[in-house]
Amino acid sequence: MNRAINRTEIEQLGRLDLIAKQIVQGFITGLHKSPFHGFSVEFAEHRLYNPGEDTKHVDWRLYARSDKLFTKQYEEETNLRCRFLIDTSRSMYYPEATKERFSKLEFACYAVAAFSEMLKHQRDAFGMSYFSDQVYYHSELKSTGSHQHFLLGQLEKLLNDTDLRPTNLVGALHEIAEQANRRSLVIVFSDFIQLEMKADPLFDALQHLRHNRHEVILFNTLEVATEIELGFGNQPTEFIDLESQQRLKINPSQVKKAYQEMMGQWQSELQTRCGELGIDYHLADVREGFYKVLLSYMLKRQKMIR
């Protein structure tokens, strides 16, 4: 239903704002062909144009279809505040980007760019924070086009950043929870890979966000084929831990069953603990494109504004 935008198209489009618009346009087209075609992305109403009014809000596309002048009428107040949290630690640079696939960090950046395009049209306020071993950027929440342009510039910097840093996911989430004092929808992009895969400290930090009355969506951003299924074939392979830089040469088939069981237990624990805290959990496979990510957000937003 939704074809993933690929590296070739990105190179042709060049600018991140154009990429974001194409992702959103493809998403809207997919909605119209799906059972969710009733969703409105712009949340606009129309009324007949009154002679003498400013024409900047005239819907010229509707005029071309109906031969009548209508103006777009948006809700006066912001419907929602949304903050995006992007994990930029070393493991998020996996897999190596090619023409056929994104790294996890690239996937998160393009997804947030697309979200910003949708939120701008919805008149929702949005902001962004990114972190690894500490919080490196934390923006205000605004709904203006100039604010979106500024955030896209920050995302461009991330896409070109080659400074690999360790992770402190728990500490960063606590820090952001302290700084984000206005109730918002908080959307986290992370692989949740840490040197110690322990759930209690992580969920203490997520509980901190929930305690401050934030709604939370987690997008567990992974390349499923290799990071969960360990699909590396049946030959000796050298693995490098991007977080610790440790190297290990093994035959993946010899450890595949145990590895899949471990990852399955971790995924199950994340899902269960998220359910207990009222957090929306989604597995975001970087090879599947952006449709599921954007749709998960739209479903959440519909629930929140009712």
Backbone as a ProteinNet text record, in pm:
[ID]
protein_1_A
[PRIMARY]
MNRAINRTEIEQLGRLDLIAKQIVQGFITGLHKSPFHGFSVEFAEHRLYNPGEDTKHVDWRLYARSDKLFTKQYEEETNLRCRFLIDTSRSMYYPEATKERFSKLEFACYAVAAFSEMLKHQRDAFGMSYFSDQVYYHSELKSTGSHQHFLLGQLEKLLNDTDLRPTNLVGALHEIAEQANRRSLVIVFSDFIQLEMKADPLFDALQHLRHNRHEVILFNTLEVATEIELGFGNQPTEFIDLESQQRLKINPSQVKKAYQEMMGQWQSELQTRCGELGIDYHLADVREGFYKVLLSYMLKRQKMIR
[TERTIARY]
82.1	0	85.8	200.3	286.5	427.7	473.6	606.3	707.6	813.6	914.8	994.8	1011.3	1096.1	1239.5	1313.5	1447.1	1555.1	1680	1793.9	1802.9	1772.8	1780.5	1686.6	1563.5	1466.9	1513.6	1573.7	1623.3	1733.9	1823.4	1930.7	1875	1765.8	1704.4	1633.5	1566.2	1493.2	1587.9	1691.2	1793.4	1751.6	1661	1624.5	1530.7	1553.4	1475.9	1329.3	1298.1	1157.7	1083.4	1150.1	1086.7	1069.3	1166.9	1155.6	1036.8	1026.2	915.8	780.9	770.4	643.4	608.3	710	681.7	638	701.9	661.6	516.9	480.9	344.2	244.7	281	191.7	165.6	271.5	253.2	166.5	183.1	102.6	-44.3	-73.5	-212.9	-274.4	-197.7	-246.6	-278.5	-191.2	-216.1	-341	-365.4	-486.5	-611.5	-608.1	-725.7	-755.9	-655.3	-673.8	-692.7	-702	-706.8	-836.5	-861.9	-981	-978.1	-865.3	-853.3	-871.5	-937.8	-947.3	-1024.9	-1095.4	-1172.5	-1089.1	-960.9	-877.1	-853.5	-855.5	-819.8	-682.9	-592.7	-458.3	-449.7	-530.6	-521	-621.7	-729.1	-828.5	-881.6	-910.8	-960.7	-1107.5	-1181.7	-1317.9	-1320.8	-1423.9	-1434.3	-1562.9	-1556.8	-1676.6	-1666.1	-1780.5	-1780.2	-1701.9	-1627.5	-1548.1	-1640	-1616.1	-1690.3	-1609.2	-1666.5	-1592.9	-1531	-1404.4	-1334.6	-1240.9	-1255.9	-1168.2	-1030.5	-933.6	-798.9	-805.2	-740.3	-747.8	-641.4	-557.1	-448.1	-496.1	-620.2	-671.9	-767.3	-779.3	-865.6	-807.7	-894.4	-851.5	-865.3	-753.5	-758	-777.9	-733.7	-757.4	-906.3	-972.7	-1117	-1189.1	-1139.5	-1198.2	-1189.1	-1074.7	-1056.4	-1155.7	-1195.2	-1289.8	-1435.6	-1463.6	-1604.2	-1645	-1545.2	-1570.6	-1634.6	-1612.4	-1660.8	-1545.4	-1549.3	-1442.7	-1476.2	-1387.2	-1399.6	-1270	-1281.3	-1161.7	-1146.2	-1018.8	-989.9	-1007.7	-1072.9	-1097	-1042.2	-933.4	-869	-914.9	-899.1	-927	-830	-878.7	-797.7	-685.3	-711.6	-612.5	-542.2	-420.7	-344.9	-414.3	-427.6	-495.3	-405	-276.5	-188	-47.2	25.6	168.8	241.2	344.5	413.2	564.2	634.9	780.8	839.8	937.3	1005.9	1140.8	1169.1	1296.8	1370.3	1491.9	1570	1697.2	1712.7	1834.5	1941.2	2053.1	2159.6	2286.2	2272.8	2390	2445.8	2560.4	2635.7	2554.4	2475.9	2403.8	2297.9	2256	2154.6	2212.6	2344.8	2405.4	2405.2	2354.8	2340	2201.2	2184.9	2288.5	2354.4	2463.7	2529.9	2435.1	2419.6	2324	2367.7	2271.4	2294.6	2180.2	2181.6	2072.6	1941.9	1950.1	1830.3	1778.8	1856.4	1811.9	1865.9	1797.7	1836.6	1905.1	1990.5	2031.2	1913.6	1920.9	1812.2	1802	1916.1	1913.7	1852.8	1888	1827.7	1676.3	1634.2	1490.9	1419.6	1476.4	1414.8	1409.3	1516.5	1520.6	1417.6	1407.9	1310.9	1167.7	1145.9	1012.9	973.9	1065.3	1035.4	1013.1	1089.2	1067	926.2	882.3	746.9	641.9	664.7	572.8	561	672.8	669.3	585.6	589.8	507.9	359.8	322.4	183.1	137.7	220.4	183.8	169.8	253.5	244.3	107.2	60.7	-69.1	-184	-162.7	-267	-271.2	-177.9	-166.2	-132.4	-64.4	-17.7	122	152	286.3	375.9	501	592.7	733.2	809.3	948.3	1028.3	1157	1245.1	1357.5	1395.8	1514.5	1592.8	1725.5	1802.5	1914.9	1955.6	2043.1	2124	2229.7	2303.1	2349.3	2473.3	2516.9	2465	2412.1	2347	2251.5	2173.5	2082.9	2161.8	2168.2	2247.4	2161.5	2032.6	1945.7	1805.9	1743.9	1609.4	1540.5	1445.9	1382.5	1254.8	1205.3	1073.2	966.5	840.5	726.5	656.8	657.7	593.2	522.2	435	357.2	381.1	483.6	505.7	590.6	578.3	660.2	807.7	840.2	979.9	1041	958.3	1006.6	1034.2	944.2	968.5	1096.3	1116	1236	1361.8	1357.8	1472.5	1498.3	1391.1	1408.1	1459.3	1412.7	1464.6	1614.9	1659.1	1802.4	1878.2	1819.6	1881.6	1886.6	1781	1779.3	1883.9	1901.4	2005.2	2142.7	2167.8	2295.6	2313.5	2205.3	2213.3	2245.8	2183	2204.4	2348.8	2416.4	2555.1	2655.4	2607	2693.9	2761.3	2891.1	2965	3034.1	2998.2	3059.7	2983.8	3036.6	2968.5	2985.7	2874.5	2876.8	2814.8	2854	2791.9	2649.8	2579.4	2440.7	2423.5	2331.5	2281.2	2132.7	2059.8	1917.6	1839.1	1866.2	1790.6	1813.1	1939.9	1970.7	1911.5	1916.9	1863.5	1712.4	1642.3	1496.5	1457.5	1530.2	1503.3	1526.7	1633.6	1664.9	1556.7	1510.5	1406.2	1275.1	1245.5	1123.5	1123.7	1240.9	1251.8	1232.6	1283.8	1277.9	1142.5	1077.5	949.5	835.5	808.6	711.5	569.8	546.7	410.5	360.5	240.4	183.9	183.2	241.1	257.9	245.2	238.4	257.2	406	471.9	615.6	637	706.9	732	880.8	918.1	1057.9	1099.7	1208.8	1271.2	1402.5	1409.2	1530.2	1530.1	1650.6	1656.9	1653.7	1662.4	1660.5	1768.3	1879.9	1996.1	2091.6	2121.4	2210.6	2314.7	2422.4	2524.4	2466.1	2372.7	2300.5	2153	2103.3	1964.4	1873.6	1852.8	1768.4	1647.6	1529.9	1406.3	1374.4	1409.3	1366.1	1414	1544	1586.4	1520.3	1503.5	1439.7	1296.9	1222.8	1082.5	1064.8	1162.7	1160.5	1165.8	1249.7	1260.3	1133.1	1075.2	949.7	835.6	836.7	738.4	749.6	872.1	894.3	818.2	822.7	746.4	596.4	551.3	408.6	363.1	450.3	417.2	392.6	464.5	446	331.7	246.5	121.1	142.5	257.4	279.2	220.1	161.7	130.7	258.7	282.6	410.5	387.5	459.3	466.2	612.6	642.6	777.7	781.9	872.6	900.8	1035.5	1029.9	1151.2	1210.4	1309.5	1359.3	1472.7	1446.7	1541.8	1538.9	1646.8	1641.5	1610.7	1486.2	1437.3	1513	1542.4	1603.7	1735.5	1811.8	1941.5	1943.4	1875.4	1886.1	1792.5	1687.5	1598.2	1609.6	1609.5	1611.9	1753.6	1854.9	1995.5	2016.8	1967.3	1974.2	2105.2	2212	2344.2	2397	2314.2	2359.4	2435	2507	2573.4	2723.4	2788.9	2932.2	2993.1	3119.7	3183.6	3170.1	3127.2	3102	3159.1	3222.2	3272.8	3168.2	3131.9	3035.4	3109.4	3069.9	3128.4	3018.4	3031.2	2936	2962.4	2869.9	2891.3	2895.2	2832.8	2833	2966.4	3018.7	3140.8	3264.3	3242	3348.8	3413.5	3353.6	3404.8	3378.2	3470.2	3458.3	3445.1	3363.2	3341	3320.3	3399.5	3385.7	3324.3	3203.7	3131	3051.2	2998.7	2903.4	2764	2688.3	2558.1	2461.7	2468.9	2374.9	2391.5	2511.2	2536.7	2471.9	2445	2387.7	2249.8	2200.6	2078.1	1958.8	1939.6	1824.3	1827.2	1942.5	1954.9	1938.6	1994.8	1984.6	1838.8	1768.6	1629.2	1542.9	1571.3	1496.9	1522	1648.8	1682.7	1613.2	1619.9	1556.7	1405.5	1350.8	1206.7	1161.7	1238.3	1205.4	1214	1316.3	1331.8	1215.5	1178.4	1064.4	936.4	916.9	797.4	791.7	907.9	911.2	882.6	937.8	910.6	761.3	700.1	557.1	474.1	505.8	428	440.1	561.3	582.5	521.7	528.2	462.9	311.7	254.2	110.9	72.9	156.8	129	131.9	214.3	225.9	135.1	60.7	-25.2	54.2	166.4	251.8	227.3	214.6	198.7	335.3	347.3	472.8	455.3	550.4	546.7	687.8	699.2	824.6	832.5	934.3	951	1068.7	1038.4	1141.3	1186.6	1316.3	1365.5	1346.5	1319.2	1299.2	1153.9	1063.9	921.2	866.9	947.1	896	826	758.4	709.5	559.8	487.5	341.8	292.9	345.8	298.5	328.3	443.5	481	383.8	356.4	266.5	123.6	80.7	-54.4	-69.9	31.8	25.5	6.9	78.4	62.9	-77.9	-130.3	-262.9	-370.1	-361.9	-458.5	-452	-330.1	-311.9	-367.3	-342.3	-387.8	-539.8	-602	-748.5	-808.7	-746.6	-795.4	-778.2	-666.3	-635.4	-720.2	-765.5	-839.7	-990.3	-1035.8	-1180.3	-1230.9
-120.2	0	125.6	119.5	236.7	199.1	251	219.6	306	243.2	317.7	405.5	531.9	620.8	570.2	570.7	512.6	619.4	574.3	666.2	743.9	679	746.8	865.5	846.7	956	1068.9	1033.6	1134.3	1216.7	1150.6	1223.5	1316.8	1276.1	1360.5	1480.4	1457.8	1566.4	1662.9	1607	1690.2	1750.1	1844.6	1918.5	1838.1	1851.1	1772.8	1812.9	1939.6	1980.4	1914.5	1898.5	1831	1682.3	1622.4	1480.6	1460.8	1549	1538.7	1550	1644.1	1661.9	1538.5	1476.4	1356.9	1240.4	1225.6	1118.6	1137.8	1261.4	1289.5	1272.4	1318	1301.5	1153.9	1071.9	928.9	867.2	915.9	866	898.6	1022.8	1063.3	982	959.8	876.9	736.1	683	550.4	546.8	654.1	659.7	653.1	723.2	726.3	589.8	502.2	368.4	263	307.4	214	231.5	142.9	158.5	285.7	356.8	476.8	603.8	591.9	706.6	823.3	800.5	908.3	1006.6	976.4	1067.3	1196.4	1306.5	1435.5	1475	1507.1	1544.4	1693.2	1775.7	1919	1970.9	1898.6	1940.4	2080.5	2103.9	2234.1	2223.6	2331.8	2344.6	2455.8	2458.5	2560.2	2640.8	2765.5	2849	2933.8	2982.2	3063.4	3192.9	3230.2	3352.4	3474.1	3572.2	3697.6	3803.7	3869.4	3972	4077	4109.6	4207.1	4144.1	4013.8	3945.2	3921.3	3902.6	3866.9	3733.6	3724.3	3602.6	3498.6	3526.4	3433.3	3298.1	3290.8	3163.4	3095.8	3150	3088.1	2953.3	2853.3	2720.3	2716	2742.5	2753.6	2617.4	2512.4	2378.5	2346.3	2382.2	2359.4	2446.6	2567.5	2657.6	2596.2	2533.2	2471.7	2359.3	2291.3	2180.1	2225.7	2330.9	2368.3	2499.2	2577.9	2710.1	2804.8	2777.3	2865	2895.2	3014	3055	3014.6	2934	2894.8	2932.4	2964.7	2990	2878.9	2847.5	2749.5	2815.3	2744.6	2797.6	2698.3	2735.8	2647.1	2682.4	2584.7	2611	2716.6	2807.3	2919.6	2875.8	2776.1	2736.4	2607.8	2592.9	2471.1	2350.3	2244.8	2124.9	2038.9	2044.6	1946.4	2003.1	1959.8	1986.7	1853.9	1850.1	1724.1	1745.8	1659.9	1667.5	1535	1545.2	1428.6	1412.6	1292.5	1260.3	1161.6	1197.2	1112.8	1067.2	936.1	875.2	882.3	950.3	964.8	890.2	790.7	716.8	627.1	566.7	493.9	386.8	311.3	198.9	244.7	371.7	422.4	445.6	437	452.4	320.4	215.3	86.3	79.9	13.7	-42.7	65.4	31.8	128.1	165.8	295.8	343.1	302.4	257.6	225.5	285.9	262.5	311.9	240.5	125.5	46	56.7	113.7	113.6	234.3	264.7	372.9	316.8	396.2	366.4	400.3	354.6	383.2	532.6	599.1	742.9	817.5	779	842.5	821.1	699.4	669.7	761.7	777.2	863.2	1008	1056.7	1196.6	1222.3	1132.4	1151.3	1140.9	1051	1038.2	1166	1222.1	1345.6	1461.2	1466.4	1569.8	1559.5	1436.1	1415.9	1455.1	1416.4	1457.2	1608.7	1679.6	1825.4	1886.1	1824.7	1871.9	1855.4	1741.6	1718.5	1812.8	1826.5	1908.7	2055.3	2101.8	2240.5	2266.5	2172.8	2189.6	2175.5	2100.1	2080.4	2192.8	2288.1	2398.7	2348.2	2235.2	2180.8	2234.1	2251.3	2292.9	2170.9	2185.3	2071.8	2120.3	2028.3	2056.5	1928.6	1939.5	1823.8	1828.8	1711.3	1696.4	1577.5	1586.5	1466.9	1450.1	1324.6	1289.4	1165.9	1145.2	1017.9	995.7	1037.2	1028.7	1145	1249.5	1361.8	1425.2	1520.7	1591	1700.5	1690.1	1785.5	1897.2	1874.7	1978.6	1962.9	2075.8	2074	2203.2	2194	2313.2	2349.8	2467.1	2507.8	2437.6	2450.4	2397	2513.5	2510.7	2616.1	2553.4	2630.2	2576.6	2655.1	2736.9	2822.6	2754.9	2806.7	2756.6	2785.1	2900.4	2934.1	2838	2796.4	2699.7	2566	2522.3	2397.5	2406.7	2519.3	2537.2	2524.9	2582.2	2575.2	2431.1	2356.4	2217.9	2129.5	2155.3	2079.2	2102.7	2224.9	2252.7	2170.7	2154.5	2071.4	1925.4	1878.6	1740.8	1720.3	1820.9	1812.5	1794.8	1867.4	1853.6	1712.4	1656.6	1519.9	1420.5	1439.3	1347.6	1351.4	1461.9	1476.4	1459.5	1427	1415.1	1277.5	1276.1	1149.4	1129.8	1210.9	1203	1100.2	977.7	869.1	883.9	876.7	896.7	776.3	751.4	642.9	681.5	589.7	615.9	627.2	714.3	721	749.8	653.7	669.9	707.1	638.7	661.2	802.6	843.4	976.8	1085.7	1066.7	1166.2	1179.3	1067.6	1073.3	1145.6	1121.3	1193.1	1343.6	1379.1	1520.6	1588.7	1522.5	1580	1590.1	1490	1495.3	1617.2	1653.8	1772.5	1900.3	1902.7	2023.8	2041.9	1932.6	1940.6	1952.3	2074	2093.6	2118.9	2126.9	2144.7	2010.7	1975.7	1846.6	1833.6	1724.7	1706.8	1559.1	1534.3	1399.9	1385.1	1291.4	1270.5	1144.3	1159.7	1049.3	1019.4	897	859	764.7	800	710.7	661.4	531.9	473	323.6	265.1	119.2	53.8	134.3	85.4	-19.5	-1.9	-88.4	-16.9	-82.4	-27.2	-132	-88.7	-184.3	-284.4	-238.3	-326.8	-321.5	-431.3	-435.6	-463.5	-361	-373.7	-282.8	-337.1	-262.4	-165.9	-199.9	-117.6	27.1	55	194.8	267.9	197.7	258.8	300.4	212.1	243.3	337.7	348	455.9	590.9	600.5	725	753.6	650.3	668.8	702.6	645.6	679.5	826.6	879.2	1021	1108	1070.1	1141.3	1129.8	1010.2	990.3	1064.4	1070.2	1142.3	1290.5	1344.6	1483.7	1501.6	1399	1402.3	1401.8	1357	1344.4	1212.8	1216.2	1094.2	1052	922.3	876.2	768	781.9	677.4	639	510.9	461.7	394.8	438.8	369.4	300.2	169.2	89.2	66.7	149.6	159.4	59.2	-42	-150.7	-194.6	-261.2	-337.2	-481	-520	-646.1	-765.8	-764.3	-880.8	-920.6	-824.1	-856.5	-842.1	-741.8	-716.3	-801.7	-854.4	-945.1	-1087.3	-1100.7	-1233.9	-1287.4	-1202.2	-1239.7	-1308	-1242.7	-1300.7	-1272.9	-1335.5	-1315.1	-1439.2	-1539.4	-1657.7	-1754.3	-1846.8	-1954.5	-1954.3	-1844.8	-1835.3	-1748.4	-1768.3	-1686.2	-1537.7	-1461.7	-1318.5	-1243.1	-1129.7	-1046.9	-941.6	-938.7	-841.3	-736.6	-610.8	-500.5	-432.8	-429.1	-359.7	-210.1	-136.2	6.4	84.4	31.6	102.2	84.2	-40.5	-68.2	-85.3	-99.9	-123.6	-261.9	-350.7	-486.7	-564.2	-653.5	-733.3	-880.7	-950.2	-1092.6	-1160.7	-1265	-1338.8	-1474.8	-1497	-1621.8	-1659.4	-1780.7	-1823.9	-1793.8	-1701.8	-1662.1	-1778.4	-1879.5	-1991	-2067	-2060.1	-2132.5	-2065.5	-1937.4	-1864.4	-1806.5	-1836.3	-1772.6	-1799.8	-1923.6	-1958.5	-1886.6	-1890.1	-1824.9	-1673.4	-1618.4	-1473.9	-1432.5	-1507.5	-1474.2	-1484.9	-1583.7	-1596.7	-1476.1	-1432.9	-1317.6	-1191.1	-1167.4	-1048.1	-1055.1	-1176.4	-1192.4	-1158.9	-1203.2	-1171.1	-1021.8	-955.2	-811.4	-735.1	-775.1	-711.7	-731.4	-853.3	-883.9	-801.1	-786.1	-707.8	-560.4	-508	-369.1	-348.2	-438	-425.7	-434	-530.7	-549.8	-429.9	-383.7	-271.6	-142.3	-124.3	-8.5	-12.8	-131.7	-145.8	-110.4	-148.4	-118.2	31.3	106	250.2	331.8	264.7	338.3	404.8	343.5	394.9	313.8	382.1	313.9	265	135.2	77.1	27.5	62.2	15	-23.5	-136.1	-176.5	-111.2	-29.1	41.9	-19.2	-96.1	-160.2	-61.3	-30.1	70.9	29.2	-98.6	-144.1	-134.2	-100	-100.4	35.4	138.6	269.3	338	448.4	538.4	529.2	449.6	448.1	408.7	299.1	250.4	350.6	416.8	515	632.2	686.7	801.2	762.6	643.8	600.5	581.1	526.1	508.3	643	743.3	877.9	931.2	914.7	968.7	905.7	775.3	707.5	762	783.9	839.4	980.4	1061.1	1198.8	1207.2	1121.7	1120.9	1094.4	1002.4	970.5	1088	1160.6	1267.3	1391.1	1420.2	1543.7	1525.3	1403.9	1382.1	1438.7
0	0	0	67.9	74.4	32.1	-80.1	-129	-55.8	-7.7	65.7	-29.4	6.6	-71.1	-61	-172	-170.2	-185.2	-175.2	-176.4	-307.6	-420.3	-548.9	-553.8	-506	-504.4	-413.5	-300.8	-207.7	-273	-345	-412.5	-519.3	-584.2	-686.2	-623.4	-510.4	-444.9	-375.1	-312.4	-250.7	-118.2	-119.5	0.2	89.3	219.7	316.1	315.6	291.8	289.4	173.8	60.3	-53.9	-26.2	39.9	76.8	170.7	272	368.2	297.6	203.6	131.9	49.3	-12.9	-93.3	-5.4	110.8	203	245.7	282.6	328.5	215.1	95.9	-18.7	-47	-39.4	-59.3	48.7	172.3	283.4	263	223.2	201.2	88.3	-18.7	-129.1	-79.8	5.9	62.9	148.3	224.6	306.6	220.4	108.1	20.9	-39.4	-41.7	-98	11.3	135.6	247.5	325.9	423.6	507.5	591.6	596.6	677.2	594.4	478	388.5	448.6	558.7	620.4	699.6	723.9	801.1	724.4	796.5	739.4	790.5	701	741.5	773.1	708.2	730.6	832.4	859.1	956.9	924.9	798.8	756.6	717	739.7	690.6	586.6	505.3	402.1	420.4	380	373.1	247.3	199.5	78.6	99.7	-2	3.8	-4.6	81.7	80	7.3	-94.2	-169.8	-76.9	-103.9	-21.6	79.5	106.4	200.6	139.5	226.5	181.7	107.8	-6.2	-88.4	-52.9	50	76.5	127.8	180.9	230.4	131.7	10.3	-89.9	-131.6	-139.4	-184.2	-336.4	-405.1	-550.5	-617.2	-553	-610.2	-609.3	-499.2	-492.6	-594.4	-615.4	-716	-855.2	-884.3	-1016.3	-1039.5	-930.5	-944.8	-943.4	-866	-844.7	-910.6	-955.3	-1013.3	-911.1	-781.5	-674.7	-579.8	-520	-429.3	-285.5	-227	-86.5	-15.3	112.2	192.6	295	325	428.9	564.9	652.5	786.5	888	952.7	1048.8	1189.7	1279.7	1419.9	1470.9	1551.6	1596.9	1690	1773.8	1872	1829.4	1876.1	1848	1908.1	1829.2	1876.1	1964.4	1939.4	2000.7	2010.1	2110.8	2120	2109	2026.6	1998.9	2002.9	2077.5	2083.6	2035.3	1945.5	1891.7	1960	2006.1	2067.9	1977.7	1936.8	1845.8	1915.8	1925	1977.2	1868	1897.2	1796.8	1838.4	1923.2	1970.5	1859.5	1886.6	1783.9	1712.8	1790	1729.5	1629.8	1637	1544	1404	1389.1	1257	1179	1239.1	1172.2	1108.4	993.5	906.9	821.8	760.2	672.5	559.3	537.9	437.6	297.1	216.8	76.2	-5.2	-137	-220.9	-191.2	-126.2	-101	42	131.8	270.7	346.7	456	544.9	668.7	728.6	865.9	956.9	1081.1	1175.5	1203.5	1211.4	1236.1	1118.4	995.7	878.5	877.1	905.2	908	1006	1126.5	1228.2	1181	1120	1074.5	964.6	867.1	759.4	812.1	907.4	966.5	1039.3	1118.4	1191.8	1094.7	986.3	884.9	827.1	798.5	746.3	850	974.8	1081.3	1087.4	1077.1	1087.4	975.8	858.5	746.5	776.6	833.1	869.4	980.1	1082.1	1196.8	1158.7	1068.4	1023.4	960.2	878	813.5	912.6	1019.3	1119.6	1222.7	1211.9	1307.9	1447.7	1454.4	1582.2	1612.1	1738.3	1779.3	1789.7	1749.8	1753.2	1785.8	1841.9	1875.4	1868.6	1891.9	1875	1977.3	2023.8	2106.9	2052.4	2055.6	2023.1	2123.8	2140.4	2251.7	2217	2291.7	2293.3	2436.7	2468.7	2607.3	2691	2623.5	2689.1	2589.3	2634.7	2544.5	2473	2341.3	2263.5	2203.8	2192.1	2135.3	2192.7	2226.7	2283.9	2242	2148.9	2092.8	2167.5	2137.3	2184	2100.9	2145.1	2070.9	2000.5	1867.7	1790	1669.8	1606.2	1493.9	1365.1	1359.4	1243.8	1137.3	1014.4	905.5	926.4	985.4	1011.2	1113.9	1211.5	1311.4	1244.5	1155.2	1083.4	1000.6	934.7	852.8	938.9	1058.2	1147.7	1192.3	1226.8	1270.8	1157.4	1035.7	921.7	905	935	932.5	1035	1154.3	1256.8	1213.4	1148	1098.7	989	903.6	800.5	864.9	973.2	1043.1	1097.2	1151.7	1203.4	1091.7	976.5	865.1	815	838.3	793.7	907.2	1025.6	1143.2	1143.8	1156.2	1162.2	1297.1	1394.9	1528.1	1611.8	1616.1	1685.5	1836.2	1909.2	2053.7	2123.8	2248.5	2326.3	2366.9	2430.9	2467.4	2617.9	2655.5	2792.7	2783.4	2728.5	2700.4	2825.3	2934.8	3057.6	3110.6	3119.9	3170.1	3082.3	2949.6	2857.2	2871.6	2886	2901.5	3030.4	3138.5	3263.6	3244.8	3176	3154.3	3072	2967.2	2881.9	2958	3040.4	3121.9	3213.2	3265.2	3350.4	3269.3	3146.5	3064.5	2997.4	2959.2	2886.8	2986.6	3029.6	3138	3089.6	2959.2	2906.7	2853.9	2893.4	2854.3	2701.9	2651.6	2507.9	2471.6	2342.7	2289.2	2260.7	2327.4	2312.5	2227.8	2116.3	2023.5	2022.1	2060.1	2076.7	1964.5	1895.4	1798	1856.5	1886.6	1942.7	1914.5	1906.6	1896	2033.6	2139.9	2277.8	2302.4	2231.2	2251.7	2346.3	2458.1	2557.7	2594.9	2657.8	2700.3	2799.2	2883.2	2974	2938.4	2883.8	2838.5	2958	3039.7	3157.9	3144	3171.8	3149.4	3262.8	3387.9	3501.6	3492.3	3470.2	3459.1	3342.4	3229.1	3112.6	3145.2	3208.8	3235	3352.9	3439.1	3538	3467.8	3364.1	3288.2	3210	3149.5	3076.1	3171.3	3290.5	3392.4	3431.1	3427.7	3455.9	3355.3	3227.8	3125.5	3150.5	3183.5	3207.8	3334.3	3434.6	3557.7	3529.7	3431.1	3391.5	3291.9	3282.3	3205.5	3053.5	3007.7	2864.3	2813.5	2694.6	2621.4	2549.4	2537.7	2483.1	2377.4	2265.1	2162.8	2145.7	2153.1	2127.4	1990.5	1905.7	1780.5	1796.2	1820.4	1837.3	1698.7	1663.4	1526.9	1505.3	1421.3	1399.3	1253.5	1210.5	1086.5	1126.4	1111.3	1165.8	1109.1	979.3	913.8	978	1025.9	1084.1	1235.6	1289.4	1432.7	1517.5	1459	1531.8	1477.4	1344.8	1283.7	1262.9	1276.8	1259	1123.5	1019.4	885.2	814.7	859.9	801.5	730.1	708.2	637.3	727.4	663	735.6	704	736.2	715.6	826	857.7	962	930.8	1029.7	1012.6	1131.7	1105	1214.5	1250.5	1377.2	1428.4	1511.7	1493.6	1569.8	1648.3	1779.8	1865.8	1853.4	1791.1	1769.6	1899.7	2003.6	2131.7	2205.5	2209.7	2285.5	2196.9	2063.9	1966.2	1980.4	2058	2069.3	1940.1	1905.7	1783.3	1818.8	1740.3	1763.6	1628.7	1602.3	1477.5	1506.3	1455.4	1479.2	1355.3	1355.7	1254	1308.5	1247.1	1302	1323.1	1238.7	1250.1	1381.9	1440.3	1564.8	1686.2	1675.9	1790.6	1758.7	1638.8	1591.8	1683.1	1722.4	1804.2	1938.6	2005	2135.7	2122.1	2014.7	1993.2	1969.4	1885.4	1856.8	1982.8	2066.6	2191.9	2282.5	2291.9	2374.5	2323.8	2191.5	2135.2	2146.5	2131.3	2147.3	2288.3	2388	2527.2	2553.5	2494.4	2513.2	2449.3	2327	2260.9	2341.2	2390.4	2468.1	2596.4	2661.9	2785.4	2757.5	2648.9	2612.5	2589.1	2514.3	2485.3	2611.8	2698.5	2821.6	2914	2935.7	3026.3	2970.5	2839.8	2778.8	2802.7	2786.3	2810.3	2953	3047.3	3187.7	3216.2	3142.6	3164.1	3072.7	2986.2	2892.5	2781.6	2743.1	2636.8	2509.6	2397.5	2269.2	2220.9	2195.2	2147.8	2004.8	1917.8	1779.7	1736	1668.3	1606.9	1469.2	1446.9	1320.2	1244.3	1140.8	1059	951.8	947.3	853.9	708.5	683.8	545.3	500.8	591.7	557.7	515.9	517.1	479.8	596.4	566.6	670.3	695.3	616.2	625.5	764.5	819.1	948.8	1059.9	1050.8	1152.2	1151	1031.9	1021.2	1058.7	1020.3	1053.4	1204	1269.7	1415.5	1485.1	1436.1	1491.9	1468.3	1346	1314.2	1401.9	1424	1510	1652.6	1701.6	1836.5	1843.6	1743.6	1744.8	1743.9	1664.1	1658.8	1796	1871	2005.1	2100.1	2085.8	2179.2	2161.3	2037	2014.8	2022.5	2046.5	2060.9	2192.1
[MASK]
++++++++++++++++++++++++++++++++++++++++++++++++++++++++++++++++++++++++++++++++++++++++++++++++++++++++++++++++++++++++++++++++++++++++++++++++++++++++++++++++++++++++++++++++++++++++++++++++++++++++++++++++++++++++++++++++++++++++++++++++++++++++++++++++++++++++++++++++++++++++++++++++++++++++++++++++++

